[in-house]
Amino acid sequence: MSVAVFSNQLFNEIYKICKDRNYSEVLTILSRKHPEGVDEDANHRMIDINQIEAQLIADVAIVEHTQAGLIYPYWSDDHPNYDESHEEQFFEVQSFLQAVLLSLSEFDIKTKGGAMV
């Protein structure tokens, strides 16, 4: 097991998504107490997780990113129906995905197509 560190804001976003979507296994992981022997930090949430659990947390962000592409299909300025508001919303979700993956950077996270992050 390794300790994953999330900013409180990011942790709360992940937790809310999991609660809204009833991702019970991820909620169980996120509900763990602070790891023993690790200094507490008021600005961050730390949880002991293994590779499989890290992938589950990453998958939450990956699903959100995939859905954003469906909800905001005109996000790219290469698209003939480009919409600036779609671009803003899409990149907000993309920033969320990147923040989650950065928090899990010590784990070999598989993204779409099996690529490792």
Biopython code that builds the backbone (N, CA, C, O; Angstrom):
import numpy as np
from Bio.PDB.StructureBuilder import StructureBuilder

atoms = [
    (1, "MET", "N", (0.848, -1.174, 0.000)),
    (1, "MET", "CA", (0.000, 0.000, 0.000)),
    (1, "MET", "C", (0.893, 1.237, 0.000)),
    (1, "MET", "O", (1.984, 1.252, 0.570)),
    (2, "SER", "N", (0.388, 2.261, -0.657)),
    (2, "SER", "CA", (1.062, 3.557, -0.696)),
    (2, "SER", "C", (0.056, 4.634, -0.330)),
    (2, "SER", "O", (-1.155, 4.423, -0.398)),
    (3, "VAL", "N", (0.567, 5.769, 0.051)),
    (3, "VAL", "CA", (-0.310, 6.877, 0.436)),
    (3, "VAL", "C", (-0.551, 7.772, -0.781)),
    (3, "VAL", "O", (0.388, 8.263, -1.408)),
    (4, "ALA", "N", (-1.823, 7.971, -1.094)),
    (4, "ALA", "CA", (-2.215, 8.926, -2.135)),
    (4, "ALA", "C", (-2.593, 10.228, -1.442)),
    (4, "ALA", "O", (-3.257, 10.217, -0.405)),
    (5, "VAL", "N", (-2.169, 11.345, -2.017)),
    (5, "VAL", "CA", (-2.418, 12.660, -1.421)),
    (5, "VAL", "C", (-3.273, 13.480, -2.387)),
    (5, "VAL", "O", (-2.911, 13.682, -3.546)),
    (6, "PHE", "N", (-4.414, 13.946, -1.883)),
    (6, "PHE", "CA", (-5.332, 14.773, -2.667)),
    (6, "PHE", "C", (-5.552, 16.093, -1.941)),
    (6, "PHE", "O", (-5.645, 16.118, -0.713)),
    (7, "SER", "N", (-5.636, 17.180, -2.682)),
    (7, "SER", "CA", (-6.058, 18.426, -2.043)),
    (7, "SER", "C", (-7.477, 18.201, -1.525)),
    (7, "SER", "O", (-8.212, 17.371, -2.061)),
    (8, "ASN", "N", (-7.856, 18.930, -0.496)),
    (8, "ASN", "CA", (-9.212, 18.770, 0.044)),
    (8, "ASN", "C", (-10.265, 19.032, -1.024)),
    (8, "ASN", "O", (-11.265, 18.317, -1.098)),
    (9, "GLN", "N", (-10.050, 20.050, -1.849)),
    (9, "GLN", "CA", (-11.016, 20.378, -2.899)),
    (9, "GLN", "C", (-11.158, 19.225, -3.889)),
    (9, "GLN", "O", (-12.276, 18.843, -4.236)),
    (10, "LEU", "N", (-10.047, 18.674, -4.344)),
    (10, "LEU", "CA", (-10.083, 17.563, -5.290)),
    (10, "LEU", "C", (-10.729, 16.340, -4.656)),
    (10, "LEU", "O", (-11.563, 15.681, -5.277)),
    (11, "PHE", "N", (-10.347, 16.039, -3.421)),
    (11, "PHE", "CA", (-10.934, 14.902, -2.719)),
    (11, "PHE", "C", (-12.451, 15.058, -2.634)),
    (11, "PHE", "O", (-13.191, 14.107, -2.885)),
    (12, "ASN", "N", (-12.911, 16.257, -2.279)),
    (12, "ASN", "CA", (-14.350, 16.496, -2.153)),
    (12, "ASN", "C", (-15.070, 16.343, -3.489)),
    (12, "ASN", "O", (-16.195, 15.845, -3.529)),
    (13, "GLU", "N", (-14.437, 16.764, -4.578)),
    (13, "GLU", "CA", (-15.031, 16.586, -5.912)),
    (13, "GLU", "C", (-15.169, 15.104, -6.244)),
    (13, "GLU", "O", (-16.218, 14.660, -6.709)),
    (14, "ILE", "N", (-14.104, 14.344, -6.002)),
    (14, "ILE", "CA", (-14.144, 12.906, -6.276)),
    (14, "ILE", "C", (-15.222, 12.247, -5.417)),
    (14, "ILE", "O", (-16.013, 11.445, -5.912)),
    (15, "TYR", "N", (-15.248, 12.586, -4.148)),
    (15, "TYR", "CA", (-16.212, 11.987, -3.220)),
    (15, "TYR", "C", (-17.646, 12.287, -3.664)),
    (15, "TYR", "O", (-18.498, 11.399, -3.644)),
    (16, "LYS", "N", (-17.913, 13.525, -4.061)),
    (16, "LYS", "CA", (-19.262, 13.912, -4.487)),
    (16, "LYS", "C", (-19.691, 13.121, -5.722)),
    (16, "LYS", "O", (-20.819, 12.633, -5.786)),
    (17, "ILE", "N", (-18.803, 12.996, -6.692)),
    (17, "ILE", "CA", (-19.109, 12.227, -7.901)),
    (17, "ILE", "C", (-19.441, 10.787, -7.528)),
    (17, "ILE", "O", (-20.431, 10.229, -8.003)),
    (18, "CYS", "N", (-18.613, 10.189, -6.679)),
    (18, "CYS", "CA", (-18.825, 8.792, -6.280)),
    (18, "CYS", "C", (-20.138, 8.619, -5.529)),
    (18, "CYS", "O", (-20.842, 7.628, -5.720)),
    (19, "LYS", "N", (-20.462, 9.567, -4.691)),
    (19, "LYS", "CA", (-21.718, 9.502, -3.941)),
    (19, "LYS", "C", (-22.910, 9.666, -4.881)),
    (19, "LYS", "O", (-23.877, 8.911, -4.793)),
    (20, "ASP", "N", (-22.844, 10.650, -5.779)),
    (20, "ASP", "CA", (-23.936, 10.885, -6.735)),
    (20, "ASP", "C", (-24.164, 9.698, -7.658)),
    (20, "ASP", "O", (-25.299, 9.422, -8.044)),
    (21, "ARG", "N", (-23.096, 8.994, -8.014)),
    (21, "ARG", "CA", (-23.186, 7.881, -8.960)),
    (21, "ARG", "C", (-23.234, 6.512, -8.267)),
    (21, "ARG", "O", (-23.310, 5.471, -8.920)),
    (22, "ASN", "N", (-23.189, 6.540, -6.947)),
    (22, "ASN", "CA", (-23.233, 5.319, -6.141)),
    (22, "ASN", "C", (-22.083, 4.356, -6.481)),
    (22, "ASN", "O", (-22.294, 3.155, -6.652)),
    (23, "TYR", "N", (-20.874, 4.903, -6.573)),
    (23, "TYR", "CA", (-19.677, 4.082, -6.766)),
    (23, "TYR", "C", (-19.238, 3.590, -5.384)),
    (23, "TYR", "O", (-18.304, 4.125, -4.787)),
    (24, "SER", "N", (-19.926, 2.568, -4.893)),
    (24, "SER", "CA", (-19.777, 2.146, -3.494)),
    (24, "SER", "C", (-18.359, 1.701, -3.138)),
    (24, "SER", "O", (-17.876, 2.000, -2.046)),
    (25, "GLU", "N", (-17.695, 0.998, -4.035)),
    (25, "GLU", "CA", (-16.341, 0.528, -3.721)),
    (25, "GLU", "C", (-15.376, 1.705, -3.556)),
    (25, "GLU", "O", (-14.545, 1.709, -2.648)),
    (26, "VAL", "N", (-15.488, 2.692, -4.427)),
    (26, "VAL", "CA", (-14.608, 3.861, -4.326)),
    (26, "VAL", "C", (-14.957, 4.670, -3.080)),
    (26, "VAL", "O", (-14.065, 5.204, -2.421)),
    (27, "LEU", "N", (-16.237, 4.766, -2.753)),
    (27, "LEU", "CA", (-16.637, 5.460, -1.520)),
    (27, "LEU", "C", (-16.025, 4.794, -0.293)),
    (27, "LEU", "O", (-15.592, 5.474, 0.638)),
    (28, "THR", "N", (-15.990, 3.473, -0.294)),
    (28, "THR", "CA", (-15.372, 2.737, 0.816)),
    (28, "THR", "C", (-13.888, 3.085, 0.920)),
    (28, "THR", "O", (-13.373, 3.305, 2.016)),
    (29, "ILE", "N", (-13.215, 3.132, -0.206)),
    (29, "ILE", "CA", (-11.786, 3.474, -0.223)),
    (29, "ILE", "C", (-11.575, 4.899, 0.284)),
    (29, "ILE", "O", (-10.695, 5.148, 1.108)),
    (30, "LEU", "N", (-12.385, 5.828, -0.213)),
    (30, "LEU", "CA", (-12.231, 7.235, 0.160)),
    (30, "LEU", "C", (-12.601, 7.503, 1.614)),
    (30, "LEU", "O", (-12.193, 8.515, 2.183)),
    (31, "SER", "N", (-13.366, 6.607, 2.210)),
    (31, "SER", "CA", (-13.824, 6.803, 3.595)),
    (31, "SER", "C", (-12.826, 6.319, 4.640)),
    (31, "SER", "O", (-13.091, 6.413, 5.839)),
    (32, "ARG", "N", (-11.704, 5.813, 4.208)),
    (32, "ARG", "CA", (-10.701, 5.335, 5.165)),
    (32, "ARG", "C", (-10.164, 6.475, 6.013)),
    (32, "ARG", "O", (-10.124, 7.633, 5.599)),
    (33, "LYS", "N", (-9.751, 6.100, 7.220)),
    (33, "LYS", "CA", (-9.143, 7.080, 8.129)),
    (33, "LYS", "C", (-7.742, 7.431, 7.647)),
    (33, "LYS", "O", (-7.149, 6.713, 6.842)),
    (34, "HIS", "N", (-7.230, 8.532, 8.147)),
    (34, "HIS", "CA", (-5.878, 8.992, 7.828)),
    (34, "HIS", "C", (-4.872, 7.885, 8.156)),
    (34, "HIS", "O", (-4.972, 7.266, 9.215)),
    (35, "PRO", "N", (-3.905, 7.624, 7.269)),
    (35, "PRO", "CA", (-2.924, 6.563, 7.522)),
    (35, "PRO", "C", (-2.098, 6.821, 8.785)),
    (35, "PRO", "O", (-1.685, 7.949, 9.053)),
    (36, "GLU", "N", (-1.870, 5.763, 9.544)),
    (36, "GLU", "CA", (-1.037, 5.876, 10.747)),
    (36, "GLU", "C", (0.401, 6.171, 10.348)),
    (36, "GLU", "O", (0.894, 5.672, 9.337)),
    (37, "GLY", "N", (1.058, 6.981, 11.149)),
    (37, "GLY", "CA", (2.460, 7.287, 10.914)),
    (37, "GLY", "C", (2.703, 8.352, 9.856)),
    (37, "GLY", "O", (3.853, 8.655, 9.538)),
    (38, "VAL", "N", (1.641, 8.920, 9.308)),
    (38, "VAL", "CA", (1.780, 9.974, 8.302)),
    (38, "VAL", "C", (1.279, 11.274, 8.915)),
    (38, "VAL", "O", (0.163, 11.339, 9.429)),
    (39, "ASP", "N", (2.111, 12.304, 8.857)),
    (39, "ASP", "CA", (1.715, 13.599, 9.422)),
    (39, "ASP", "C", (0.455, 14.120, 8.745)),
    (39, "ASP", "O", (0.319, 14.056, 7.523)),
    (40, "GLU", "N", (-0.460, 14.634, 9.557)),
    (40, "GLU", "CA", (-1.692, 15.202, 9.007)),
    (40, "GLU", "C", (-1.415, 16.577, 8.432)),
    (40, "GLU", "O", (-0.495, 17.274, 8.859)),
    (41, "ASP", "N", (-2.221, 16.952, 7.465)),
    (41, "ASP", "CA", (-2.099, 18.232, 6.777)),
    (41, "ASP", "C", (-3.520, 18.746, 6.572)),
    (41, "ASP", "O", (-4.346, 18.060, 5.969)),
    (42, "ALA", "N", (-3.811, 19.943, 7.065)),
    (42, "ALA", "CA", (-5.172, 20.482, 7.010)),
    (42, "ALA", "C", (-5.653, 20.739, 5.585)),
    (42, "ALA", "O", (-6.858, 20.829, 5.352)),
    (43, "ASN", "N", (-4.740, 20.857, 4.633)),
    (43, "ASN", "CA", (-5.115, 21.179, 3.252)),
    (43, "ASN", "C", (-5.206, 19.972, 2.332)),
    (43, "ASN", "O", (-5.576, 20.100, 1.165)),
    (44, "HIS", "N", (-4.866, 18.798, 2.861)),
    (44, "HIS", "CA", (-4.828, 17.606, 2.021)),
    (44, "HIS", "C", (-5.470, 16.414, 2.716)),
    (44, "HIS", "O", (-5.498, 16.321, 3.943)),
    (45, "ARG", "N", (-5.980, 15.513, 1.900)),
    (45, "ARG", "CA", (-6.537, 14.256, 2.395)),
    (45, "ARG", "C", (-5.616, 13.145, 1.919)),
    (45, "ARG", "O", (-5.284, 13.075, 0.736)),
    (46, "MET", "N", (-5.205, 12.282, 2.828)),
    (46, "MET", "CA", (-4.291, 11.194, 2.504)),
    (46, "MET", "C", (-4.960, 9.869, 2.822)),
    (46, "MET", "O", (-5.574, 9.701, 3.876)),
    (47, "ILE", "N", (-4.829, 8.926, 1.885)),
    (47, "ILE", "CA", (-5.398, 7.596, 2.106)),
    (47, "ILE", "C", (-4.411, 6.540, 1.619)),
    (47, "ILE", "O", (-3.719, 6.717, 0.617)),
    (48, "ASP", "N", (-4.372, 5.439, 2.362)),
    (48, "ASP", "CA", (-3.580, 4.277, 1.966)),
    (48, "ASP", "C", (-4.341, 3.528, 0.886)),
    (48, "ASP", "O", (-5.486, 3.128, 1.095)),
    (49, "ILE", "N", (-3.711, 3.337, -0.274)),
    (49, "ILE", "CA", (-4.355, 2.585, -1.345)),
    (49, "ILE", "C", (-3.338, 1.693, -2.036)),
    (49, "ILE", "O", (-2.131, 1.929, -1.974)),
    (50, "ASN", "N", (-3.856, 0.662, -2.697)),
    (50, "ASN", "CA", (-3.001, -0.200, -3.510)),
    (50, "ASN", "C", (-3.231, 0.134, -4.989)),
    (50, "ASN", "O", (-4.005, 1.034, -5.311)),
    (51, "GLN", "N", (-2.571, -0.578, -5.865)),
    (51, "GLN", "CA", (-2.648, -0.315, -7.306)),
    (51, "GLN", "C", (-4.081, -0.421, -7.833)),
    (51, "GLN", "O", (-4.530, 0.439, -8.590)),
    (52, "ILE", "N", (-4.784, -1.457, -7.442)),
    (52, "ILE", "CA", (-6.157, -1.669, -7.922)),
    (52, "ILE", "C", (-7.059, -0.529, -7.467)),
    (52, "ILE", "O", (-7.880, -0.039, -8.243)),
    (53, "GLU", "N", (-6.913, -0.108, -6.225)),
    (53, "GLU", "CA", (-7.733, 0.982, -5.687)),
    (53, "GLU", "C", (-7.396, 2.314, -6.358)),
    (53, "GLU", "O", (-8.281, 3.131, -6.611)),
    (54, "ALA", "N", (-6.118, 2.523, -6.641)),
    (54, "ALA", "CA", (-5.711, 3.742, -7.353)),
    (54, "ALA", "C", (-6.347, 3.777, -8.737)),
    (54, "ALA", "O", (-6.798, 4.827, -9.197)),
    (55, "GLN", "N", (-6.381, 2.623, -9.395)),
    (55, "GLN", "CA", (-6.995, 2.557, -10.725)),
    (55, "GLN", "C", (-8.488, 2.864, -10.646)),
    (55, "GLN", "O", (-9.024, 3.544, -11.520)),
    (56, "LEU", "N", (-9.166, 2.371, -9.607)),
    (56, "LEU", "CA", (-10.596, 2.664, -9.445)),
    (56, "LEU", "C", (-10.837, 4.165, -9.294)),
    (56, "LEU", "O", (-11.758, 4.713, -9.899)),
    (57, "ILE", "N", (-10.017, 4.818, -8.497)),
    (57, "ILE", "CA", (-10.160, 6.267, -8.313)),
    (57, "ILE", "C", (-9.883, 6.988, -9.637)),
    (57, "ILE", "O", (-10.608, 7.912, -10.008)),
    (58, "ALA", "N", (-8.844, 6.566, -10.339)),
    (58, "ALA", "CA", (-8.530, 7.171, -11.638)),
    (58, "ALA", "C", (-9.669, 6.947, -12.627)),
    (58, "ALA", "O", (-9.989, 7.833, -13.420)),
    (59, "ASP", "N", (-10.277, 5.775, -12.581)),
    (59, "ASP", "CA", (-11.378, 5.469, -13.498)),
    (59, "ASP", "C", (-12.556, 6.419, -13.319)),
    (59, "ASP", "O", (-13.253, 6.732, -14.284)),
    (60, "VAL", "N", (-12.780, 6.878, -12.095)),
    (60, "VAL", "CA", (-13.841, 7.865, -11.857)),
    (60, "VAL", "C", (-13.564, 9.114, -12.699)),
    (60, "VAL", "O", (-14.460, 9.620, -13.374)),
    (61, "ALA", "N", (-12.342, 9.603, -12.659)),
    (61, "ALA", "CA", (-11.974, 10.800, -13.424)),
    (61, "ALA", "C", (-11.994, 10.524, -14.924)),
    (61, "ALA", "O", (-12.389, 11.387, -15.709)),
    (62, "ILE", "N", (-11.571, 9.333, -15.323)),
    (62, "ILE", "CA", (-11.564, 8.972, -16.744)),
    (62, "ILE", "C", (-12.989, 8.924, -17.287)),
    (62, "ILE", "O", (-13.243, 9.385, -18.400)),
    (63, "VAL", "N", (-13.917, 8.370, -16.513)),
    (63, "VAL", "CA", (-15.330, 8.334, -16.926)),
    (63, "VAL", "C", (-15.876, 9.752, -17.057)),
    (63, "VAL", "O", (-16.585, 10.058, -18.016)),
    (64, "GLU", "N", (-15.551, 10.616, -16.102)),
    (64, "GLU", "CA", (-16.006, 12.010, -16.171)),
    (64, "GLU", "C", (-15.475, 12.683, -17.437)),
    (64, "GLU", "O", (-16.199, 13.431, -18.095)),
    (65, "HIS", "N", (-14.235, 12.422, -17.770)),
    (65, "HIS", "CA", (-13.620, 13.011, -18.962)),
    (65, "HIS", "C", (-14.296, 12.492, -20.228)),
    (65, "HIS", "O", (-14.573, 13.263, -21.147)),
    (66, "THR", "N", (-14.558, 11.194, -20.275)),
    (66, "THR", "CA", (-15.236, 10.601, -21.429)),
    (66, "THR", "C", (-16.628, 11.194, -21.596)),
    (66, "THR", "O", (-17.033, 11.535, -22.708)),
    (67, "GLN", "N", (-17.361, 11.318, -20.494)),
    (67, "GLN", "CA", (-18.699, 11.908, -20.552)),
    (67, "GLN", "C", (-18.643, 13.364, -21.003)),
    (67, "GLN", "O", (-19.523, 13.820, -21.733)),
    (68, "ALA", "N", (-17.634, 14.086, -20.583)),
    (68, "ALA", "CA", (-17.506, 15.494, -20.984)),
    (68, "ALA", "C", (-17.390, 15.617, -22.499)),
    (68, "ALA", "O", (-17.922, 16.556, -23.091)),
    (69, "GLY", "N", (-16.699, 14.675, -23.123)),
    (69, "GLY", "CA", (-16.589, 14.684, -24.581)),
    (69, "GLY", "C", (-17.929, 14.469, -25.263)),
    (69, "GLY", "O", (-18.149, 14.946, -26.377)),
    (70, "LEU", "N", (-18.831, 13.745, -24.590)),
    (70, "LEU", "CA", (-20.173, 13.520, -25.131)),
    (70, "LEU", "C", (-21.112, 14.688, -24.828)),
    (70, "LEU", "O", (-21.957, 15.044, -25.649)),
    (71, "ILE", "N", (-20.958, 15.268, -23.664)),
    (71, "ILE", "CA", (-21.827, 16.377, -23.251)),
    (71, "ILE", "C", (-21.441, 17.675, -23.966)),
    (71, "ILE", "O", (-22.305, 18.484, -24.305)),
    (72, "TYR", "N", (-20.152, 17.865, -24.189)),
    (72, "TYR", "CA", (-19.634, 19.094, -24.813)),
    (72, "TYR", "C", (-18.893, 18.746, -26.108)),
    (72, "TYR", "O", (-17.681, 18.939, -26.198)),
    (73, "PRO", "N", (-19.621, 18.229, -27.116)),
    (73, "PRO", "CA", (-18.950, 17.736, -28.327)),
    (73, "PRO", "C", (-18.298, 18.824, -29.181)),
    (73, "PRO", "O", (-17.477, 18.522, -30.047)),
    (74, "TYR", "N", (-18.655, 20.072, -28.946)),
    (74, "TYR", "CA", (-18.123, 21.157, -29.778)),
    (74, "TYR", "C", (-16.992, 21.906, -29.081)),
    (74, "TYR", "O", (-16.816, 23.108, -29.283)),
    (75, "TRP", "N", (-16.228, 21.190, -28.263)),
    (75, "TRP", "CA", (-15.168, 21.811, -27.474)),
    (75, "TRP", "C", (-13.942, 22.188, -28.301)),
    (75, "TRP", "O", (-13.208, 23.104, -27.932)),
    (76, "SER", "N", (-13.717, 21.499, -29.404)),
    (76, "SER", "CA", (-12.502, 21.728, -30.194)),
    (76, "SER", "C", (-12.732, 22.802, -31.255)),
    (76, "SER", "O", (-13.755, 22.798, -31.941)),
    (77, "ASP", "N", (-11.782, 23.712, -31.384)),
    (77, "ASP", "CA", (-11.925, 24.745, -32.411)),
    (77, "ASP", "C", (-11.734, 24.181, -33.819)),
    (77, "ASP", "O", (-11.898, 24.903, -34.802)),
    (78, "ASP", "N", (-11.388, 22.898, -33.921)),
    (78, "ASP", "CA", (-11.328, 22.217, -35.216)),
    (78, "ASP", "C", (-12.714, 21.764, -35.675)),
    (78, "ASP", "O", (-12.909, 21.466, -36.854)),
    (79, "HIS", "N", (-13.668, 21.711, -34.759)),
    (79, "HIS", "CA", (-15.025, 21.252, -35.080)),
    (79, "HIS", "C", (-15.793, 22.374, -35.780)),
    (79, "HIS", "O", (-15.700, 23.531, -35.370)),
    (80, "PRO", "N", (-16.555, 22.043, -36.839)),
    (80, "PRO", "CA", (-17.302, 23.092, -37.549)),
    (80, "PRO", "C", (-18.335, 23.815, -36.679)),
    (80, "PRO", "O", (-18.704, 24.952, -36.977)),
    (81, "ASN", "N", (-18.806, 23.166, -35.607)),
    (81, "ASN", "CA", (-19.791, 23.785, -34.709)),
    (81, "ASN", "C", (-19.156, 24.224, -33.390)),
    (81, "ASN", "O", (-19.815, 24.253, -32.351)),
    (82, "TYR", "N", (-17.883, 24.562, -33.446)),
    (82, "TYR", "CA", (-17.152, 24.963, -32.236)),
    (82, "TYR", "C", (-17.973, 25.925, -31.381)),
    (82, "TYR", "O", (-18.602, 26.859, -31.879)),
    (83, "ASP", "N", (-17.941, 25.659, -30.072)),
    (83, "ASP", "CA", (-18.671, 26.496, -29.110)),
    (83, "ASP", "C", (-17.722, 26.772, -27.943)),
    (83, "ASP", "O", (-17.265, 25.850, -27.268)),
    (84, "GLU", "N", (-17.440, 28.033, -27.723)),
    (84, "GLU", "CA", (-16.492, 28.409, -26.670)),
    (84, "GLU", "C", (-16.932, 27.909, -25.295)),
    (84, "GLU", "O", (-16.093, 27.516, -24.485)),
    (85, "SER", "N", (-18.237, 27.920, -25.024)),
    (85, "SER", "CA", (-18.714, 27.440, -23.718)),
    (85, "SER", "C", (-18.461, 25.941, -23.565)),
    (85, "SER", "O", (-18.177, 25.472, -22.463)),
    (86, "HIS", "N", (-18.561, 25.179, -24.670)),
    (86, "HIS", "CA", (-18.235, 23.753, -24.622)),
    (86, "HIS", "C", (-16.756, 23.567, -24.303)),
    (86, "HIS", "O", (-16.379, 22.710, -23.504)),
    (87, "GLU", "N", (-15.928, 24.390, -24.945)),
    (87, "GLU", "CA", (-14.487, 24.300, -24.702)),
    (87, "GLU", "C", (-14.167, 24.549, -23.226)),
    (87, "GLU", "O", (-13.383, 23.813, -22.628)),
    (88, "GLU", "N", (-14.766, 25.573, -22.648)),
    (88, "GLU", "CA", (-14.513, 25.902, -21.243)),
    (88, "GLU", "C", (-14.928, 24.760, -20.321)),
    (88, "GLU", "O", (-14.182, 24.379, -19.419)),
    (89, "GLN", "N", (-16.113, 24.221, -20.551)),
    (89, "GLN", "CA", (-16.615, 23.129, -19.706)),
    (89, "GLN", "C", (-15.759, 21.874, -19.871)),
    (89, "GLN", "O", (-15.414, 21.213, -18.891)),
    (90, "PHE", "N", (-15.424, 21.554, -21.119)),
    (90, "PHE", "CA", (-14.622, 20.363, -21.383)),
    (90, "PHE", "C", (-13.261, 20.464, -20.700)),
    (90, "PHE", "O", (-12.800, 19.503, -20.085)),
    (91, "PHE", "N", (-12.623, 21.620, -20.807)),
    (91, "PHE", "CA", (-11.296, 21.765, -20.221)),
    (91, "PHE", "C", (-11.333, 21.840, -18.701)),
    (91, "PHE", "O", (-10.338, 21.543, -18.041)),
    (92, "GLU", "N", (-12.465, 22.232, -18.147)),
    (92, "GLU", "CA", (-12.616, 22.164, -16.691)),
    (92, "GLU", "C", (-12.579, 20.706, -16.228)),
    (92, "GLU", "O", (-11.931, 20.375, -15.235)),
    (93, "VAL", "N", (-13.280, 19.844, -16.960)),
    (93, "VAL", "CA", (-13.270, 18.414, -16.628)),
    (93, "VAL", "C", (-11.889, 17.825, -16.901)),
    (93, "VAL", "O", (-11.411, 16.987, -16.137)),
    (94, "GLN", "N", (-11.251, 18.253, -17.975)),
    (94, "GLN", "CA", (-9.914, 17.751, -18.279)),
    (94, "GLN", "C", (-8.925, 18.135, -17.177)),
    (94, "GLN", "O", (-8.046, 17.345, -16.832)),
    (95, "SER", "N", (-9.060, 19.318, -16.634)),
    (95, "SER", "CA", (-8.198, 19.741, -15.520)),
    (95, "SER", "C", (-8.417, 18.852, -14.300)),
    (95, "SER", "O", (-7.469, 18.515, -13.591)),
    (96, "PHE", "N", (-9.672, 18.476, -14.060)),
    (96, "PHE", "CA", (-10.001, 17.557, -12.971)),
    (96, "PHE", "C", (-9.295, 16.221, -13.190)),
    (96, "PHE", "O", (-8.675, 15.685, -12.271)),
    (97, "LEU", "N", (-9.390, 15.684, -14.406)),
    (97, "LEU", "CA", (-8.733, 14.412, -14.721)),
    (97, "LEU", "C", (-7.231, 14.514, -14.474)),
    (97, "LEU", "O", (-6.643, 13.631, -13.848)),
    (98, "GLN", "N", (-6.617, 15.571, -14.955)),
    (98, "GLN", "CA", (-5.174, 15.730, -14.783)),
    (98, "GLN", "C", (-4.787, 15.834, -13.312)),
    (98, "GLN", "O", (-3.758, 15.298, -12.901)),
    (99, "ALA", "N", (-5.604, 16.518, -12.522)),
    (99, "ALA", "CA", (-5.311, 16.645, -11.090)),
    (99, "ALA", "C", (-5.389, 15.293, -10.396)),
    (99, "ALA", "O", (-4.557, 14.981, -9.544)),
    (100, "VAL", "N", (-6.383, 14.492, -10.757)),
    (100, "VAL", "CA", (-6.511, 13.157, -10.158)),
    (100, "VAL", "C", (-5.313, 12.303, -10.554)),
    (100, "VAL", "O", (-4.696, 11.662, -9.702)),
    (101, "LEU", "N", (-4.984, 12.292, -11.834)),
    (101, "LEU", "CA", (-3.856, 11.475, -12.292)),
    (101, "LEU", "C", (-2.541, 11.935, -11.673)),
    (101, "LEU", "O", (-1.683, 11.110, -11.361)),
    (102, "LEU", "N", (-2.377, 13.227, -11.494)),
    (102, "LEU", "CA", (-1.175, 13.743, -10.842)),
    (102, "LEU", "C", (-1.099, 13.258, -9.394)),
    (102, "LEU", "O", (-0.022, 12.912, -8.910)),
    (103, "SER", "N", (-2.237, 13.233, -8.707)),
    (103, "SER", "CA", (-2.270, 12.751, -7.319)),
    (103, "SER", "C", (-1.943, 11.265, -7.230)),
    (103, "SER", "O", (-1.515, 10.775, -6.185)),
    (104, "LEU", "N", (-2.147, 10.560, -8.326)),
    (104, "LEU", "CA", (-1.896, 9.112, -8.352)),
    (104, "LEU", "C", (-0.663, 8.780, -9.192)),
    (104, "LEU", "O", (-0.534, 7.661, -9.687)),
    (105, "SER", "N", (0.233, 9.736, -9.352)),
    (105, "SER", "CA", (1.356, 9.580, -10.280)),
    (105, "SER", "C", (2.313, 8.447, -9.923)),
    (105, "SER", "O", (3.015, 7.944, -10.800)),
    (106, "GLU", "N", (2.358, 8.040, -8.670)),
    (106, "GLU", "CA", (3.282, 6.954, -8.318)),
    (106, "GLU", "C", (2.720, 5.573, -8.665)),
    (106, "GLU", "O", (3.417, 4.567, -8.539)),
    (107, "PHE", "N", (1.467, 5.529, -9.098)),
    (107, "PHE", "CA", (0.832, 4.275, -9.491)),
    (107, "PHE", "C", (0.838, 4.175, -11.014)),
    (107, "PHE", "O", (0.826, 5.194, -11.706)),
    (108, "ASP", "N", (0.856, 2.949, -11.537)),
    (108, "ASP", "CA", (0.809, 2.738, -12.988)),
    (108, "ASP", "C", (-0.644, 2.737, -13.439)),
    (108, "ASP", "O", (-1.260, 1.679, -13.574)),
    (109, "ILE", "N", (-1.182, 3.916, -13.668)),
    (109, "ILE", "CA", (-2.583, 4.065, -14.034)),
    (109, "ILE", "C", (-2.749, 3.825, -15.528)),
    (109, "ILE", "O", (-2.011, 4.374, -16.347)),
    (110, "LYS", "N", (-3.723, 3.003, -15.865)),
    (110, "LYS", "CA", (-4.049, 2.763, -17.268)),
    (110, "LYS", "C", (-5.175, 3.714, -17.660)),
    (110, "LYS", "O", (-6.187, 3.830, -16.968)),
    (111, "THR", "N", (-4.971, 4.391, -18.789)),
    (111, "THR", "CA", (-6.006, 5.275, -19.310)),
    (111, "THR", "C", (-6.574, 4.636, -20.572)),
    (111, "THR", "O", (-6.262, 3.486, -20.881)),
    (112, "LYS", "N", (-7.395, 5.365, -21.292)),
    (112, "LYS", "CA", (-8.018, 4.862, -22.511)),
    (112, "LYS", "C", (-6.965, 4.260, -23.431)),
    (112, "LYS", "O", (-5.902, 4.849, -23.628)),
    (113, "GLY", "N", (-7.249, 3.107, -23.987)),
    (113, "GLY", "CA", (-6.310, 2.478, -24.898)),
    (113, "GLY", "C", (-5.182, 1.745, -24.192)),
    (113, "GLY", "O", (-4.258, 1.258, -24.843)),
    (114, "GLY", "N", (-5.247, 1.660, -22.867)),
    (114, "GLY", "CA", (-4.251, 0.917, -22.115)),
    (114, "GLY", "C", (-2.957, 1.663, -21.857)),
    (114, "GLY", "O", (-2.008, 1.090, -21.322)),
    (115, "ALA", "N", (-2.907, 2.937, -22.230)),
    (115, "ALA", "CA", (-1.684, 3.711, -21.995)),
    (115, "ALA", "C", (-1.458, 3.891, -20.502)),
    (115, "ALA", "O", (-2.406, 4.049, -19.733)),
    (116, "MET", "N", (-0.212, 3.865, -20.108)),
    (116, "MET", "CA", (0.133, 4.070, -18.705)),
    (116, "MET", "C", (0.412, 5.546, -18.489)),
    (116, "MET", "O", (0.994, 6.212, -19.346)),
    (117, "VAL", "N", (-0.004, 6.048, -17.346)),
    (117, "VAL", "CA", (0.226, 7.456, -17.019)),
    (117, "VAL", "C", (1.281, 7.526, -15.941)),
    (117, "VAL", "O", (1.643, 8.617, -15.501)),
]
sb = StructureBuilder()
sb.init_structure("model")
sb.init_model(0)
sb.init_chain("A")
sb.init_seg("    ")
for serial, (resi, resn, name, xyz) in enumerate(atoms, 1):
    if name == "N":
        sb.init_residue(resn, " ", resi, " ")
    sb.init_atom(name, np.array(xyz, "f"), 0.0, 1.0, " ", f" {name:<3s}", serial, name[0])
structure = sb.get_structure()
